[in-house]
Structure formats: C-alpha cells, structure tokens
C-alpha cells in the first residue's frame, strides 16, 4: 500500500509541469549556502573529545557560516559559480577562490575550474550524475512544489538529500549536484552539516551568462 501511494504521488508530481503553460527552462537561481563547521568537526573520528570541545567553543555558530552561489541554466548547459564580492552579502569570505562548474548537456561534458593552494586547475570529464532515489515527500521552496530525492557520495561519505522542482524542467543543481527531472532548489548534506536553498529564482534569458570565461576556454 505504501509503495502504491508513493508511485501515485510521484506520477502526480511529475505530471504537474504538463498542466502548466509557463514551464521554465531557462534562468538564474541564487542559492543561500550555509555550512556548520562545528557539526562537521564533531563527527571527525581522528579528533579527541578535548579538541572537539575546543573547536566548539571557538567556532560554534548556531546560524552557521553563509555565502551565496548562483546557477545559470538552459536545456543545453548550466554554469554554477560564486558571485562577485560586491554581490555577495555574506560577511564571511570563505569562498573567494576561482570556482566554476560548467555542464554541457548536449556534449555530455563537464568542466570544473577550481583554485587550490594558490593554483587554478581546469578539470574536464564526462557527465556522471549521482544515482538518485526519489522519496514520497514534498516541500515548497520559493513558490515551487518540490519533491525529495536522496543519494550517497561514497567517496566523501555523505548522505545527500535534494529537493527538485519539476516545473523547472532542466536537470540542474548547485555545485556537483544534478540529474533529477527538475531543478534542485534545496540540499541537505549529512543531516544538516551543509544546507543549500534557493533564495531567488529569475526566469529569463541567460545566453550571455552561459558563455564560458576566457580562462576556461
């Protein structure tokens, strides 16, 4: 019975875009990205309890450390990066390095530009999405009805829950997350170590923003 109700819920949810005359396929999503370092350090096995307590005293922040990220998307491609310093409202500047992820859905390729230890690296690879399991849970984010899906990153040992909106019918998402039948508007990693949620959604032409920067070319 539970399996049947889940299937009916999934069919109803995925049918919603078909009932809409204004289905979105192109635009910009601005995300609020919050990381809770005290929760992450508390789970590290190689730290002693004394070290964990000291970190909690010095780095405890119930509201977490927040910055912004932005995603430009179309049916052909997506580009995820961090806004310029003037656009970022966060007072905590832990994300200022070069960082960009470009996905070409037509060519099934991904390019990542990332700075590490003062050097910037360009990584090119095939698109390889996570294997998602869609759940029977719904949630509203920025006026969009979203369905929950979960996956596991076995390398980083992370359980990832994502909320995707079928009425934004492109398989995009923040950072390295994508591959669901709708744009990912919310993410929860390891039960709340990291929270990502859409703060603003703009449905508009983004052809200019999707052009690769010269340093990536």
ChimeraX commands (.cxc) that place a marker at each C-alpha (Angstrom):
marker #1 position 0.00,0.00,0.00 radius 0.5
marker #1 position 2.82,2.38,0.90 radius 0.5
marker #1 position 4.60,1.60,-2.38 radius 0.5
marker #1 position 1.40,2.25,-4.37 radius 0.5
marker #1 position 0.80,5.63,-2.69 radius 0.5
marker #1 position 4.40,6.60,-3.37 radius 0.5
marker #1 position 4.05,5.76,-7.08 radius 0.5
marker #1 position 0.80,7.75,-7.32 radius 0.5
marker #1 position 2.41,10.73,-5.58 radius 0.5
marker #1 position 5.39,10.59,-7.95 radius 0.5
marker #1 position 3.15,10.38,-11.05 radius 0.5
marker #1 position 1.07,13.34,-9.82 radius 0.5
marker #1 position 4.15,15.40,-9.06 radius 0.5
marker #1 position 5.86,14.72,-12.39 radius 0.5
marker #1 position 2.60,15.46,-14.24 radius 0.5
marker #1 position 2.34,18.96,-12.74 radius 0.5
marker #1 position 4.60,20.59,-15.37 radius 0.5
marker #1 position 2.38,19.19,-18.13 radius 0.5
marker #1 position -0.54,21.14,-16.68 radius 0.5
marker #1 position 1.40,24.41,-16.68 radius 0.5
marker #1 position 1.57,26.75,-19.66 radius 0.5
marker #1 position 4.58,28.61,-18.25 radius 0.5
marker #1 position 7.04,25.79,-17.70 radius 0.5
marker #1 position 10.51,27.23,-17.04 radius 0.5
marker #1 position 13.58,26.00,-18.91 radius 0.5
marker #1 position 16.00,28.93,-18.66 radius 0.5
marker #1 position 17.06,31.35,-15.94 radius 0.5
marker #1 position 19.18,32.07,-12.89 radius 0.5
marker #1 position 18.92,30.63,-9.38 radius 0.5
marker #1 position 20.66,32.31,-6.45 radius 0.5
marker #1 position 21.29,29.97,-3.52 radius 0.5
marker #1 position 21.96,30.60,0.14 radius 0.5
marker #1 position 24.81,28.26,1.11 radius 0.5
marker #1 position 25.29,27.59,4.84 radius 0.5
marker #1 position 27.93,25.34,6.41 radius 0.5
marker #1 position 28.06,24.33,10.08 radius 0.5
marker #1 position 31.71,23.65,10.88 radius 0.5
marker #1 position 31.04,22.69,14.50 radius 0.5
marker #1 position 28.78,19.80,13.36 radius 0.5
marker #1 position 31.37,18.64,10.83 radius 0.5
marker #1 position 34.27,18.68,13.30 radius 0.5
marker #1 position 32.18,16.87,15.92 radius 0.5
marker #1 position 31.93,13.86,13.57 radius 0.5
marker #1 position 35.66,13.54,12.83 radius 0.5
marker #1 position 36.96,10.32,14.38 radius 0.5
marker #1 position 40.62,11.39,14.43 radius 0.5
marker #1 position 39.94,14.34,16.77 radius 0.5
marker #1 position 39.94,13.82,20.53 radius 0.5
marker #1 position 36.98,14.94,22.61 radius 0.5
marker #1 position 39.16,17.72,24.06 radius 0.5
marker #1 position 39.92,19.01,20.55 radius 0.5
marker #1 position 36.25,18.82,19.58 radius 0.5
marker #1 position 35.22,20.77,22.69 radius 0.5
marker #1 position 37.85,23.42,21.99 radius 0.5
marker #1 position 36.68,23.80,18.39 radius 0.5
marker #1 position 33.08,24.05,19.55 radius 0.5
marker #1 position 33.99,26.89,21.91 radius 0.5
marker #1 position 35.97,28.81,19.31 radius 0.5
marker #1 position 33.93,28.12,16.16 radius 0.5
marker #1 position 30.43,27.46,17.45 radius 0.5
marker #1 position 27.89,29.39,15.42 radius 0.5
marker #1 position 24.28,28.25,15.62 radius 0.5
marker #1 position 23.42,30.16,12.45 radius 0.5
marker #1 position 26.35,28.67,10.52 radius 0.5
marker #1 position 28.60,30.43,8.02 radius 0.5
marker #1 position 26.69,31.63,4.98 radius 0.5
marker #1 position 27.57,32.78,1.50 radius 0.5
marker #1 position 25.81,32.84,-1.87 radius 0.5
marker #1 position 26.19,30.84,-5.05 radius 0.5
marker #1 position 24.50,31.27,-8.40 radius 0.5
marker #1 position 23.40,28.91,-11.14 radius 0.5
marker #1 position 22.65,29.90,-14.73 radius 0.5
marker #1 position 20.82,27.23,-16.72 radius 0.5
marker #1 position 19.19,26.34,-20.02 radius 0.5
marker #1 position 18.27,23.00,-21.66 radius 0.5
marker #1 position 21.71,22.95,-23.32 radius 0.5
marker #1 position 24.03,23.93,-20.46 radius 0.5
marker #1 position 24.43,25.15,-16.88 radius 0.5
marker #1 position 27.06,27.20,-15.09 radius 0.5
marker #1 position 27.49,27.26,-11.32 radius 0.5
marker #1 position 29.81,29.78,-9.68 radius 0.5
marker #1 position 30.06,32.25,-6.83 radius 0.5
marker #1 position 29.03,35.89,-7.28 radius 0.5
marker #1 position 31.45,38.77,-7.31 radius 0.5
marker #1 position 32.41,40.10,-3.88 radius 0.5
marker #1 position 30.17,43.13,-4.34 radius 0.5
marker #1 position 27.19,40.83,-4.97 radius 0.5
marker #1 position 27.85,38.56,-2.01 radius 0.5
marker #1 position 26.08,39.80,1.10 radius 0.5
marker #1 position 27.99,37.46,3.41 radius 0.5
marker #1 position 30.50,38.96,5.82 radius 0.5
marker #1 position 32.32,35.67,5.96 radius 0.5
marker #1 position 34.60,35.40,2.92 radius 0.5
marker #1 position 35.49,31.70,2.87 radius 0.5
marker #1 position 34.68,31.38,-0.85 radius 0.5
marker #1 position 36.82,33.77,-2.88 radius 0.5
marker #1 position 38.95,31.36,-4.92 radius 0.5
marker #1 position 38.29,30.61,-8.57 radius 0.5
marker #1 position 35.37,28.20,-8.69 radius 0.5
marker #1 position 33.18,27.32,-11.65 radius 0.5
marker #1 position 31.34,24.24,-12.87 radius 0.5
marker #1 position 30.08,24.21,-16.47 radius 0.5
marker #1 position 27.93,21.36,-17.76 radius 0.5
marker #1 position 27.32,20.86,-21.47 radius 0.5
marker #1 position 24.24,18.65,-21.71 radius 0.5
marker #1 position 24.44,18.34,-25.49 radius 0.5
marker #1 position 28.03,17.08,-25.44 radius 0.5
marker #1 position 27.59,15.33,-22.06 radius 0.5
marker #1 position 30.74,17.02,-20.77 radius 0.5
marker #1 position 31.63,18.92,-17.59 radius 0.5
marker #1 position 34.38,21.46,-16.97 radius 0.5
marker #1 position 35.45,22.46,-13.45 radius 0.5
marker #1 position 37.66,25.43,-12.69 radius 0.5
marker #1 position 38.96,25.30,-9.13 radius 0.5
marker #1 position 41.71,27.02,-7.19 radius 0.5
marker #1 position 43.76,25.00,-4.70 radius 0.5
marker #1 position 46.84,26.15,-2.78 radius 0.5
marker #1 position 47.22,29.24,-4.90 radius 0.5
marker #1 position 46.97,27.44,-8.26 radius 0.5
marker #1 position 43.96,27.24,-10.55 radius 0.5
marker #1 position 43.15,23.90,-12.18 radius 0.5
marker #1 position 40.82,23.06,-15.07 radius 0.5
marker #1 position 39.29,19.59,-14.94 radius 0.5
marker #1 position 37.33,18.13,-17.87 radius 0.5
marker #1 position 35.29,14.95,-17.65 radius 0.5
marker #1 position 32.17,13.11,-18.84 radius 0.5
marker #1 position 28.87,13.90,-17.16 radius 0.5
marker #1 position 28.32,11.30,-14.45 radius 0.5
marker #1 position 25.29,12.11,-12.28 radius 0.5
marker #1 position 24.56,10.57,-8.90 radius 0.5
marker #1 position 22.11,7.69,-8.67 radius 0.5
marker #1 position 19.09,9.28,-7.02 radius 0.5
marker #1 position 16.23,7.63,-5.17 radius 0.5
marker #1 position 13.02,9.68,-5.26 radius 0.5
marker #1 position 11.07,9.75,-2.00 radius 0.5
marker #1 position 7.40,10.43,-1.24 radius 0.5
marker #1 position 7.98,13.80,0.46 radius 0.5
marker #1 position 7.01,17.23,-0.81 radius 0.5
marker #1 position 8.20,20.70,0.17 radius 0.5
marker #1 position 7.57,24.25,-1.05 radius 0.5
marker #1 position 10.62,26.38,-1.91 radius 0.5
marker #1 position 10.24,29.89,-3.31 radius 0.5
marker #1 position 6.74,29.13,-4.55 radius 0.5
marker #1 position 7.71,25.87,-6.28 radius 0.5
marker #1 position 6.45,22.47,-5.18 radius 0.5
marker #1 position 9.49,20.23,-4.77 radius 0.5
marker #1 position 9.95,16.50,-4.30 radius 0.5
marker #1 position 12.68,14.92,-2.21 radius 0.5
marker #1 position 15.39,12.62,-3.58 radius 0.5
marker #1 position 18.38,11.11,-1.80 radius 0.5
marker #1 position 21.77,9.75,-2.82 radius 0.5
marker #1 position 25.09,8.83,-1.25 radius 0.5
marker #1 position 28.57,10.14,-2.01 radius 0.5
marker #1 position 30.66,7.09,-1.14 radius 0.5
marker #1 position 33.94,8.98,-1.60 radius 0.5
marker #1 position 33.13,11.81,0.82 radius 0.5
marker #1 position 30.89,9.54,2.93 radius 0.5
marker #1 position 27.96,11.92,2.66 radius 0.5
marker #1 position 24.21,11.32,2.56 radius 0.5
marker #1 position 22.67,13.96,0.32 radius 0.5
marker #1 position 19.00,14.93,0.27 radius 0.5
marker #1 position 17.85,17.19,-2.57 radius 0.5
marker #1 position 14.53,18.89,-3.32 radius 0.5
marker #1 position 13.75,19.33,-7.03 radius 0.5
marker #1 position 11.04,21.28,-8.83 radius 0.5
marker #1 position 9.54,19.52,-11.85 radius 0.5
marker #1 position 8.07,22.79,-13.18 radius 0.5
marker #1 position 11.65,23.97,-13.84 radius 0.5
marker #1 position 12.22,21.11,-16.21 radius 0.5
marker #1 position 16.01,21.00,-16.53 radius 0.5
marker #1 position 18.23,18.50,-14.64 radius 0.5
marker #1 position 20.39,21.18,-12.96 radius 0.5
marker #1 position 21.52,21.96,-9.43 radius 0.5
marker #1 position 24.14,23.70,-7.31 radius 0.5
marker #1 position 27.78,22.62,-7.24 radius 0.5
marker #1 position 28.16,18.99,-8.44 radius 0.5
marker #1 position 24.52,18.05,-7.89 radius 0.5
marker #1 position 22.26,17.44,-10.89 radius 0.5
marker #1 position 20.50,14.68,-12.81 radius 0.5
marker #1 position 16.97,14.87,-11.41 radius 0.5
marker #1 position 13.83,15.54,-13.51 radius 0.5
marker #1 position 13.76,19.18,-12.43 radius 0.5
marker #1 position 15.98,21.90,-10.99 radius 0.5
marker #1 position 17.33,21.25,-7.49 radius 0.5
marker #1 position 16.21,24.10,-5.23 radius 0.5
marker #1 position 17.21,22.69,-1.84 radius 0.5
marker #1 position 20.00,20.45,-0.49 radius 0.5
marker #1 position 20.78,18.95,2.92 radius 0.5
marker #1 position 24.10,17.13,3.41 radius 0.5
marker #1 position 24.65,14.67,6.28 radius 0.5
marker #1 position 21.56,15.70,8.18 radius 0.5
marker #1 position 22.37,19.41,8.25 radius 0.5
marker #1 position 26.16,19.81,8.06 radius 0.5
marker #1 position 25.55,21.84,4.91 radius 0.5
marker #1 position 22.29,23.47,3.81 radius 0.5
marker #1 position 21.68,24.95,0.37 radius 0.5
marker #1 position 18.38,26.58,-0.57 radius 0.5
marker #1 position 17.19,28.77,-3.43 radius 0.5
marker #1 position 16.96,32.38,-2.27 radius 0.5
marker #1 position 15.89,33.91,-5.57 radius 0.5
marker #1 position 14.70,32.45,-8.89 radius 0.5
marker #1 position 14.74,34.51,-12.10 radius 0.5
marker #1 position 13.20,33.03,-15.23 radius 0.5
marker #1 position 14.88,34.89,-18.10 radius 0.5
marker #1 position 17.31,34.59,-20.98 radius 0.5
marker #1 position 20.83,33.77,-19.73 radius 0.5
marker #1 position 22.66,33.18,-23.01 radius 0.5
marker #1 position 25.32,35.78,-22.16 radius 0.5
marker #1 position 25.96,34.41,-18.67 radius 0.5
marker #1 position 26.33,30.86,-20.03 radius 0.5
marker #1 position 29.26,31.83,-22.24 radius 0.5
marker #1 position 32.45,30.29,-20.91 radius 0.5
marker #1 position 35.02,32.74,-19.49 radius 0.5
marker #1 position 38.23,33.02,-21.49 radius 0.5
marker #1 position 40.30,31.35,-18.74 radius 0.5
marker #1 position 38.09,28.24,-19.01 radius 0.5
marker #1 position 38.36,28.13,-22.81 radius 0.5
marker link #1:1,2 radius 0.2
marker link #1:2,3 radius 0.2
marker link #1:3,4 radius 0.2
marker link #1:4,5 radius 0.2
marker link #1:5,6 radius 0.2
marker link #1:6,7 radius 0.2
marker link #1:7,8 radius 0.2
marker link #1:8,9 radius 0.2
marker link #1:9,10 radius 0.2
marker link #1:10,11 radius 0.2
marker link #1:11,12 radius 0.2
marker link #1:12,13 radius 0.2
marker link #1:13,14 radius 0.2
marker link #1:14,15 radius 0.2
marker link #1:15,16 radius 0.2
marker link #1:16,17 radius 0.2
marker link #1:17,18 radius 0.2
marker link #1:18,19 radius 0.2
marker link #1:19,20 radius 0.2
marker link #1:20,21 radius 0.2
marker link #1:21,22 radius 0.2
marker link #1:22,23 radius 0.2
marker link #1:23,24 radius 0.2
marker link #1:24,25 radius 0.2
marker link #1:25,26 radius 0.2
marker link #1:26,27 radius 0.2
marker link #1:27,28 radius 0.2
marker link #1:28,29 radius 0.2
marker link #1:29,30 radius 0.2
marker link #1:30,31 radius 0.2
marker link #1:31,32 radius 0.2
marker link #1:32,33 radius 0.2
marker link #1:33,34 radius 0.2
marker link #1:34,35 radius 0.2
marker link #1:35,36 radius 0.2
marker link #1:36,37 radius 0.2
marker link #1:37,38 radius 0.2
marker link #1:38,39 radius 0.2
marker link #1:39,40 radius 0.2
marker link #1:40,41 radius 0.2
marker link #1:41,42 radius 0.2
marker link #1:42,43 radius 0.2
marker link #1:43,44 radius 0.2
marker link #1:44,45 radius 0.2
marker link #1:45,46 radius 0.2
marker link #1:46,47 radius 0.2
marker link #1:47,48 radius 0.2
marker link #1:48,49 radius 0.2
marker link #1:49,50 radius 0.2
marker link #1:50,51 radius 0.2
marker link #1:51,52 radius 0.2
marker link #1:52,53 radius 0.2
marker link #1:53,54 radius 0.2
marker link #1:54,55 radius 0.2
marker link #1:55,56 radius 0.2
marker link #1:56,57 radius 0.2
marker link #1:57,58 radius 0.2
marker link #1:58,59 radius 0.2
marker link #1:59,60 radius 0.2
marker link #1:60,61 radius 0.2
marker link #1:61,62 radius 0.2
marker link #1:62,63 radius 0.2
marker link #1:63,64 radius 0.2
marker link #1:64,65 radius 0.2
marker link #1:65,66 radius 0.2
marker link #1:66,67 radius 0.2
marker link #1:67,68 radius 0.2
marker link #1:68,69 radius 0.2
marker link #1:69,70 radius 0.2
marker link #1:70,71 radius 0.2
marker link #1:71,72 radius 0.2
marker link #1:72,73 radius 0.2
marker link #1:73,74 radius 0.2
marker link #1:74,75 radius 0.2
marker link #1:75,76 radius 0.2
marker link #1:76,77 radius 0.2
marker link #1:77,78 radius 0.2
marker link #1:78,79 radius 0.2
marker link #1:79,80 radius 0.2
marker link #1:80,81 radius 0.2
marker link #1:81,82 radius 0.2
marker link #1:82,83 radius 0.2
marker link #1:83,84 radius 0.2
marker link #1:84,85 radius 0.2
marker link #1:85,86 radius 0.2
marker link #1:86,87 radius 0.2
marker link #1:87,88 radius 0.2
marker link #1:88,89 radius 0.2
marker link #1:89,90 radius 0.2
marker link #1:90,91 radius 0.2
marker link #1:91,92 radius 0.2
marker link #1:92,93 radius 0.2
marker link #1:93,94 radius 0.2
marker link #1:94,95 radius 0.2
marker link #1:95,96 radius 0.2
marker link #1:96,97 radius 0.2
marker link #1:97,98 radius 0.2
marker link #1:98,99 radius 0.2
marker link #1:99,100 radius 0.2
marker link #1:100,101 radius 0.2
marker link #1:101,102 radius 0.2
marker link #1:102,103 radius 0.2
marker link #1:103,104 radius 0.2
marker link #1:104,105 radius 0.2
marker link #1:105,106 radius 0.2
marker link #1:106,107 radius 0.2
marker link #1:107,108 radius 0.2
marker link #1:108,109 radius 0.2
marker link #1:109,110 radius 0.2
marker link #1:110,111 radius 0.2
marker link #1:111,112 radius 0.2
marker link #1:112,113 radius 0.2
marker link #1:113,114 radius 0.2
marker link #1:114,115 radius 0.2
marker link #1:115,116 radius 0.2
marker link #1:116,117 radius 0.2
marker link #1:117,118 radius 0.2
marker link #1:118,119 radius 0.2
marker link #1:119,120 radius 0.2
marker link #1:120,121 radius 0.2
marker link #1:121,122 radius 0.2
marker link #1:122,123 radius 0.2
marker link #1:123,124 radius 0.2
marker link #1:124,125 radius 0.2
marker link #1:125,126 radius 0.2
marker link #1:126,127 radius 0.2
marker link #1:127,128 radius 0.2
marker link #1:128,129 radius 0.2
marker link #1:129,130 radius 0.2
marker link #1:130,131 radius 0.2
marker link #1:131,132 radius 0.2
marker link #1:132,133 radius 0.2
marker link #1:133,134 radius 0.2
marker link #1:134,135 radius 0.2
marker link #1:135,136 radius 0.2
marker link #1:136,137 radius 0.2
marker link #1:137,138 radius 0.2
marker link #1:138,139 radius 0.2
marker link #1:139,140 radius 0.2
marker link #1:140,141 radius 0.2
marker link #1:141,142 radius 0.2
marker link #1:142,143 radius 0.2
marker link #1:143,144 radius 0.2
marker link #1:144,145 radius 0.2
marker link #1:145,146 radius 0.2
marker link #1:146,147 radius 0.2
marker link #1:147,148 radius 0.2
marker link #1:148,149 radius 0.2
marker link #1:149,150 radius 0.2
marker link #1:150,151 radius 0.2
marker link #1:151,152 radius 0.2
marker link #1:152,153 radius 0.2
marker link #1:153,154 radius 0.2
marker link #1:154,155 radius 0.2
marker link #1:155,156 radius 0.2
marker link #1:156,157 radius 0.2
marker link #1:157,158 radius 0.2
marker link #1:158,159 radius 0.2
marker link #1:159,160 radius 0.2
marker link #1:160,161 radius 0.2
marker link #1:161,162 radius 0.2
marker link #1:162,163 radius 0.2
marker link #1:163,164 radius 0.2
marker link #1:164,165 radius 0.2
marker link #1:165,166 radius 0.2
marker link #1:166,167 radius 0.2
marker link #1:167,168 radius 0.2
marker link #1:168,169 radius 0.2
marker link #1:169,170 radius 0.2
marker link #1:170,171 radius 0.2
marker link #1:171,172 radius 0.2
marker link #1:172,173 radius 0.2
marker link #1:173,174 radius 0.2
marker link #1:174,175 radius 0.2
marker link #1:175,176 radius 0.2
marker link #1:176,177 radius 0.2
marker link #1:177,178 radius 0.2
marker link #1:178,179 radius 0.2
marker link #1:179,180 radius 0.2
marker link #1:180,181 radius 0.2
marker link #1:181,182 radius 0.2
marker link #1:182,183 radius 0.2
marker link #1:183,184 radius 0.2
marker link #1:184,185 radius 0.2
marker link #1:185,186 radius 0.2
marker link #1:186,187 radius 0.2
marker link #1:187,188 radius 0.2
marker link #1:188,189 radius 0.2
marker link #1:189,190 radius 0.2
marker link #1:190,191 radius 0.2
marker link #1:191,192 radius 0.2
marker link #1:192,193 radius 0.2
marker link #1:193,194 radius 0.2
marker link #1:194,195 radius 0.2
marker link #1:195,196 radius 0.2
marker link #1:196,197 radius 0.2
marker link #1:197,198 radius 0.2
marker link #1:198,199 radius 0.2
marker link #1:199,200 radius 0.2
marker link #1:200,201 radius 0.2
marker link #1:201,202 radius 0.2
marker link #1:202,203 radius 0.2
marker link #1:203,204 radius 0.2
marker link #1:204,205 radius 0.2
marker link #1:205,206 radius 0.2
marker link #1:206,207 radius 0.2
marker link #1:207,208 radius 0.2
marker link #1:208,209 radius 0.2
marker link #1:209,210 radius 0.2
marker link #1:210,211 radius 0.2
marker link #1:211,212 radius 0.2
marker link #1:212,213 radius 0.2
marker link #1:213,214 radius 0.2
marker link #1:214,215 radius 0.2
marker link #1:215,216 radius 0.2
marker link #1:216,217 radius 0.2
view
